[in-house]
Amino acid sequence: MHQTLTPRSYGVKELASIYFPNIAPASASIRLKRWIRTTPALLTALAETNYRLSSRILTPRQVEIICTEFGQP
């Protein structure tokens, strides 16, 4: 099932749980951060928005960049 995201800030665990609904939120968060870390162009684009791998909150722009790279969950 695809879910259209409302343009707003999301917690990393919240967004990760949308992408990976069948695993625990903490595991989903680790997996999403691994996706980000291993996608250099995405990491660069996010860094331009002051994103850090330790960030817990994603801005609407950061969520948009992630969804553009990985597709809508």
Buried (B, 14 or more C-beta within 10 A) or exposed (E): EEEEBEEEEBBBBBBBBBBBEEBEBEBBBBBBBEBBEEBEEBBEBBEEEEBEEEBEEBBEBBBBBBBEBBEEB
